Amino acid sequence: MSGHGPAMPMTSRKSGPLSGTAEVPGDKSISHRALILGALSVGETEITGLLEGQDVLDTARAMRAFGARVTQHGPGSWTVTGVGVGGFAEPDSVIDCGNSGTGVRLIMGAMATTDITATFTGDASLNKRPMGRVTDPLALFGAQSFGRRGGRLPLTLIGAAEPVPVEYRLPMPSAQVKSAVLLAGLNAPGQTVVIEDEPTRDHTERMLRGFGAEITTEETEAGRVITLTGQPELRAQRVAVPRDPSSAAFPVCAALMVPGSEVFVPGVSQNPTRNGLYLTLQEMGADLVLENPREEGGEPVADLRLRASRLKGIEVPAERAASMIDEYPVLAALAATASGVTVMRGIKELRVKESDRIDAMARGLEACGVRVEETEDSLTVHGMDVVPGRATVQTHLDHRIAMSFLCLGLVSAAPITVDDATPIATSFPAFEGLMAGLGAQITRDNR
């Protein structure tokens, strides 16, 4: 919900070796898309492994508001009875997307080519984030939007009465924008084309294909060209959501940092548009083994087995940024414990996430005694033998900032406190219990 309750500080302190199995939650990106495409399909879609964090629950609530029947049957087990492409009803009230940029942008795309009107809002963090990057291409279909200065929420979107197909080249690598355009193209006649210079996560294309859409992807000199034929009848599916590589990053990086640790993480998505962090960790010298590679629900997955490692700093290739954009905060925390210097370039997209993540990580690391440098699109972290800690870090209502510093506190000389861990529930509600089960010393502060 958009309201944010009392802050919940949490503190992490030096821990003994982490061990055990980390059953991380379902992938957030795929969970959003499963609900939305289920709502746009004919019949009943069955979903297992759905992430039940607040972001995804807000998307489920939104699909109900647009007329789909969305039902929870047990932990991670949901069904969606869809209304078909173009079948969304006009919602009776404002659509509250909470903290989820993915949710609001994809939902806007899904409704933009239907002749209805909806108003969107979110929490204090989401309402600061730019929506013009989505509303601009949606306007090409014929949709109209009216928001706050800078195209920010609250925002009213009027769907196109007579949508037209578009050809759109992404001005920045963004799976959210790409997906919004493709979802809008579903109810437009003819072919909608999206061109991206750098590949971004392709869950939407994979899932559209699985639901019966006619969609092709071609690598050309002009970039990756994705072509969608509009006005299909999407067919309800069974969707098994793999475990989220972005959530897995926290127990993985914590185990690599804490001496003597050995952790097993089963069934993590290894989609090549999402596995940049794991490639980077191996290049840094991580003892990280991928076991039992397989395919589940159209997505490649593998089990991860890892042991604490003495890592070395590297320069992360800028072209890898799109495949690990959500993992840079925890990578920056990990880099503080590596030998040498870690340079992360091509990451300006982090400035418009739930917070300005480059600034949030830089200020937080400095508070913990770590030397950093930043530019508009880079962050450099100087590793050290022991991170001093003894700091309270401002999270700016950002779940990934909170979890990253709680992981770093497990190896710092003195405890690290985050000012508010409440937003962790948006993506990883089981984080506290899962980390405690591995042996991490993370506690809530009773204030």
N, C-alpha and C positions, 0 to 999 in steps of 0.2 A: 504494500500500500504506500501511498505517497507520504503519509505522516511518518515521522521518525521519532521514536520514543526516547526515553532516557539513554544516555551514553552508557556503554558497558566496557570499561577498561579491562584489558587482560594483560598478564605479564608472563613472559617465558624466561626460564633460567637454565643454566648449564645442566645438561642431562647426561645420564649414562647411555650406553649403546642402545639404539633403537632396534627392535627386532619384532618379527611377526609378519602377518599378512595384512596389507592395506587394501580393504575393499572400498575403493573410491566410487563415488556416485556416477550415474549415467551422464553422458555427454550433454552439456547444456545446449550447444548449438543444434544438435540433432533433435533434442527434446522439443525445442521451440518449433522446428520445422515439421516434426511429426504431428504436432497438434494442429498447426495451420493447414498443412496439406490434407490431413484427415478431415478438417472442417470444409475443405474445398472439394472433397471427393463425394462420390455416390456410394452409399452403403456404410458399413461399420468398420472402422479401422481399429485394430487391436494393438496396443503399445505395451511392451514390457521393458523394464529397466528405466522408465522415465525418471529424470531428475525431479525431485519434489522440492527444490529450492524455491524461494519466493519469486524469482524472476519467471520461472516456468509456470508457477501457479497463477501469476498475473496474466500470462498468455492464455492459459486454460480459461480463466474467467472472461477474458476478452472474446474468445471463440464462442462462449455461451452467449455473450451479449450480441454477437452477430448472427445468432440463430442456430448454431450447432448444438448437439446434445453431447456433453462431455461428462464422463462418469468415471470415478475412481472405484476400483474393485478390491484393491489391496495395495500393499507397498509396491510402488513402481508399475502397477498394473492398471491400465486405463483403456477406455474405449471412447471413440469419437464417431458419432453419427453425423455425417456431413450433409451439406446443403447443395453441393455441386458448384462448379465454376460459375461465377456470376450470381450465385444464390444468396449472398450475404444480405441479411435484413438490417435496416437502420437501427442502431442501438438506442435504447431509451435514455441512457445517461452517459456521462463522460467515461471514456476508457482510461483507466488508471494503470499505467505500465510500471509503476514503482521505480525501480532502479535500472530497468533493462533497456539499454540502447538497441540490442538485437531485437527484442520483442517489439518495441514501438516501430522501428523502421521496417521490419518485415510485415507487420500487420498493416501499416500504411500502404505498402506495396500491394498486399493481397486485396485491399478494398478500393484502391485508387481507380480501377476501371469498372466499378459498379456504381450505378446511379443512386448513391446514398451519401449521407453526410455523417461524419463522426468527429468528435472532439477528443483530443488526447492530452493527458497530463502525466506527471510522474513525481518522484520525490525531488528534494532540493538539488541533488546531484544531476539527475536526468534533465531537469528543467533548465540547466545551464548548458547542455550539450547541443551542438549545432545540428539542425534538421534540414537545412538548405541542401546539403549534399544528397538528400533523398527527395525532398519536395521539388527540387529543380528538374531532375529527370522525370518525375511523375507528372510534372506540368506538360511535358512533351506528349504524353498520352491524352491530355485534355483535363487533367485534374487541377483543382484550384486549392490553395492553402492560405490560411490567414492565422499568423502566429504573432508572438512577441518579437520585438526588435531582434534582428539577426536570425529570424526563422526559428526561434526557440519555443518550447512548450510553455504554457498550454497552447495548443494549435488545433484549428479546425480544418479538416480536409473534406473537400467536396469532390466526390468521385465523378469521373467523366461519364456523361450520358451517352456519348458516341465515341468511344475510345478508338484511337488509331495506333497501329504498331509503330515502334521506334527502332532506330539504330543508335546506340549510345556507347561512346568510349569512356571508360572510367577515368576521371581525372586523377584519382589516387587509388592505390590498392585497397579495396574494401569489399569484403565478402558481404557485408550488410547492404551496401548500395547495390552491388550486383544482384543479390537475392531479391531486393525490393523491386528492381526493374523486371526481373524474370517473373516474379509473382504477379506483377501488374500485367505483364504480357500474356498471362493465361487467359484473360477475358478480352483481349484485343484481337481483332481479325488479322489474318496474315501472319507474317513472321516478325518477331521481335529479336533483335540482334544486340548482344553485349560484347564489347571488345575490351580486353584487359591487357595492359603491357606486362604486368607481373602476375603470375598465377596466385590466386587466393583460395581459401578453403572451398572445396567443391561439394559440400554436403547437399546444397540445394539442387545442383544438377543431378547428382546421384539419386536423390530421393524423388525428384520429378520424374526421372526415367522409370524408377520403380513403381510409381503410381500411374504410369501409362502415358505420360506426356511424350510428344515427339520432340526431342532435344538432341542437338549434336554439338560436339566440341572439336574444333580444328586448330592446330598450331600453324600459324602463317607468319610471313615476314612482318605483317602488320600487328601481330600479337595473337593472343588466344581469342578465337572467335566462337562465341556460344550462340546458337540459333535455336529459338523456341517457336514452334508452330502453335498459334493461339487457338482458343476455344475447344480444347480437348474435353473428353469426359474422363475425369480422373477416377480410378477404381480404388476402392478401399483396400488396404493392405494390412499385413501383420508386420509390425516394425519392432525389431529388437535393438534397443539403444545400447551401443557399446559404452564402456567406461571412459570418462572424460580425461583426455591427456593434459588439459590445463589444470584440472584438479589434482591429477596424479603427480604433477610437477612439485607439489608441496611436500608430501612424504618422501618423494624421490630425492629432492634436493636436501631435505633435512637429514636423511640417512647418509647421503654422501658427505655431509659436513660433520656429523657427530662421530667421533672415533669409535671403532669397533662395531658399528651398526651393520646389520644385514636384514634387508626387507624384501618381501615378495609382493608384487602388485599385479594381480591377474586381469586379463581381458581388457587391456587399454587400447584404444583406437590408435592405429598407426597409419592413418590416412596420410599420404605424402604431402598434403597441403597443411598438415597439422604437426608434423613430427620434427620440426626444426630444432626444438630444445634438445631432444634426445641425440640428434646428430652432434649438436654443439657440446653436450656433456661428454660424449665419447671422444671428441677432439680435445677436450680439456683433460682427458686421462681418466674418466670415470670407469669404474669396474661395473659396467652396466651391460647385462646380457638380455637379448630378446629371445624368448623361448616360445615354442608351440605357435608359430605364426599361422593364422587362419582367417577366414572371412565369416563375419556375422552380420546379417541384415544389410548386405551389400557393402560393408565397410571392412577394411583389413584391420585385424586386431592381433595382439601378441601379449604374452605374459612378460613382465619385467622382473628380473632378479638383479639386485644391486648390493654392493658392499661399500662401506666408507672408503674414500679415496683421497689421496693428496692431489689436488687439482692444480693445473697451471693456467694462468691467464692467456687468453687468445684474442685475436680480432675476429669478431663474428661477421661473416659475410653479409653485407647490406642486403643482398638479394634474398637472403633467408628470412628477412624480417616478417614478411606476410605469413610465413608458416609457423611463427612462434610469437606473434605480436602480444598475446596475453601473458606470455611466460617471462618477459623481460624483467618485471619486478622481482620475481624470485631468483632469476639468474643474477641480477645485480646484487642481491643479498648473498648468494653463493660466491660470487666473484670477490666479495670482501674477504673471504676466507681462503682464496686461492693464492698461489705464489705468482708474483708478477702482476701485470696489468691486463685487464679485460676491457676491450673497446667494442661498444655496440653502436653501429651507425645505421642510418636509414630508418630511424624509429620515430619520426615526427608525429606519426599517427597516435603515439602514446599521449600526446598533449591534449587530445580531445576524447579521451576515454572517461571513465567514471570520475577521474580527477586528471590533472596534468601529471601523469605518472613519472615523467622524467624529473620534473621538479620535486614531486613528493618523495621519490626514491633518493634523489640527491640530498635534499634537506634532511631526510631521516638518517641516511648513512653518515652525513656530517655530524649529526647529533650523537651518533654512536661512536664517533672518533675515526671514521674512515675518510680517506682523501678521495675526492671525486672531482671531475670536470664535466661540464655539460655545454652543448651547443643546441641550436634549435632542433636538430635531429640526431643528436648523439649523446651518449653517456659513457664516460670512462671511469672505471673503478680500480683503485690501487689496492691490491690484496695485502693482507697483513697476517702475521702469525697468530695473533690473538686480537679479536675485535673488542675494544674496551666496553662497549655497551653503556649501562647506567644512563639510560635516556628514556624519555617519553616521546613517542613518535606520533605526529599528526597524520591520521589516515585519510582525512578529507572524504569521509563516507565511502571509501573505496575498499572493497573486500579483498582485492589482491594485494594492496599495500599492507593491510592488516595481517594477512596470513604470511606474507614474505618476512616481515620483521619478527613475527612470533617464531618463525623457523630460525632466523638468525640468532635470536636470543638463546637458543638451545646450545650454542657454542661460544657465546660472548663471555667475557670475564665477569661482567656484572649483568644483572637482569635487564631486559628490554620490555618496556610497557607500550602498548598501543592505546591511544586515547579512546577508541571506540571500536569494539569488535562486532557490534550488532550487524553491520552489512555483510558479514561472512555468510549469514543465512541466505543471502540472495543466490549464491551459487554452490555452497558447500556446507549445508546445515549440519552434516555429521563430522565436520573438521575437528572440533574439540574432542569428541569421544574417540574418533579414529586415532588421533595423535596420542591421546592418553593411553590407548590400548597398545601402542608401540613403545611406550615408556617415556614420552615427552613430558617435561615439567612445564605445563601451561596451566595457569590458574586465573580465575576471574577475580577482579579486585572488588571487594565489597565496600562501596563508598556511599 
